[in-house]
Amino acid sequence: MRPLLSAFTVATLGLVVSLTPGAPASAAEITQRGSCEATLTGQIDPGDGDRLQAIRDSDNCRYFDLVLSSPGGSVKEALSIADSLMNVTTVIEADQQCLSACALIFMAARTCGGAPYYCAPTRHMHPTATLGFHAPFLKPGQAEQLVPLDLSFKAALGIFADIQNTFSRISASVASTGYEGSMLHPDLFAKMFSTPPEEFYTIVTNDQFHTFGIGLTGDVPEDRAPELSRDQAEMLCYNVLYDSYRGWNHSEYGFEDYGNMTLGDVPSVADYRRRGNEQFVRFDALNLGIGWTGWCQIRSYEGNPRLDVGLYKGDSFPSQESRADEWAGLHYSMAYPAQTPVAGLSWGGSGSGASVSLPELTGLAREYFRRLDRTGNGAASALWIGEKRAAIDSAASGICAAEVLDILNQSRSGRMASVVLRASVTACGASSGESYRLRMEFTDTGNGWQIMALSSAD
């Protein structure tokens, strides 16, 4: 059976981007870049692992960075590299892609050390990078005949088993030191194998990064800490509690309220306070399967995108001597609703769209309500991010008149912005309109600003 299988190339994660029949594969370029750092670009082929190991051996570094930019390649070679990535940090830089077999390599990086000895995943990507997964497939060579379907199926099962066994082995090694997460989360594993070879399951939103244990890099000002509004502090605390008691679900069968929360709409908030650079949010019987009552404490640090969150059960406001029942560390992107694309989030670093002025945003807000007014000026949904357009078309069908009465407030942080306004909206068939105080949120998509959310500001 092996001679028959050798007539096939095992593709990417499924595990290679398909090549044009007859076109020669271009082997990966593995280059040393500074001390204790290498880049892997291009197609992953047999022998690449040995060349990478030779660079690591010549550097004689305890810790090593591997920068990835690849469409995929040999799954066998990718798994061989994955096995070797102890004390390695994988990185995908801005606007680069790591697909298929490359994604396996990216996810396998882990670093160990300290006293007591502890291991954890060390993999980071820029918000504008692309990380894509899909199911394995078999790709016939130019001259070969297709083998019977049952043989292809058996071969595919072998690839599945190889991937599962490799990551089970790596996960067991890391878990033995006390790490409680997963090197390859079960939901990601399921998504990977249920995505057809011609498509990709990509890591885009804040809850995906958090659940799958993928770090974010980007422009982080050394002299600033993440600045959260009250709405963002409430959302961050809600996300921590949701993750603790329910967990973000990326399978086909998530909770009914998954992804439905908006800024300013967090339930059961009873109090909000500040103490120095710390923020506190109190919840009263927050329903997450149990009724949770207590305080959430947020700490931020200059030059660090990570926020530390402490949870204190009970009604008493935490003193400086109080000890939290639980601590969690989250990227500041979790101060936004789940399923928010991270490419639109920034705390104001360079390259974050600073050339766009707030008056343009207020003009966009006015244009949206002008289009709702049914004056033949184009679909209102065209001003929204793509994922929301169908829902906006449906909601707008019941509105016959709308206008902005006043702009009350506006703010911006990097590639995110918001405008608080007062608007009059008249439903079709109604004799008069209702006045609402609303918050409109915008994201810089790279191709201009678009509306991301509209919620009550009361």
Disulfide bonds with the S-S distance in Angstrom:
Cys36-Cys61 1.71
Cys98-Cys102 2.10
Cys112-Cys119 1.90
Cys237-Cys296 2.04
Cys400-Cys428 1.89
